[in-house]
């Protein structure tokens, strides 16, 4: 039986070799998730910046990993347009991103470096998380987070007490 099936071998190139398909796949996953009963999702689409972030990744996990990242971003946003700051990559990739930022020569204080590592571990942080883990005042935590945001390493989502900071992905 194996030899009969072997004559119909299909080779599908990895997602990193067909980046032009990413936008269509993202749109398909968006429509599918919006239609799922009880999901509570009403995502209009993905911003150009978000699509650029998604297209710039290597996607070692292929289409299934893309689907997981897209769904996580949609759940974070719930309705409206998904932006680049809504996109969170898997933990191992976040740690690699932190190492890349540290190796890039960006000057960071020890508190900012610890904040960056905490963000990579948790996926997102709040000011009170940084203050408690680093053993500093909330004001110093706010300054550290603002510095990382201004240097382009962290992205900010939410407002007031709901403000969270996530790693801002820099494509290769």
Beta strands, then each sheet from edge to edge (+ up, - down):
strand 1: 42-46
strand 2: 79-82
strand 3: 154-157
strand 4: 164-167
sheet 1: 1+ 2+
sheet 2: 3+ 4-
end
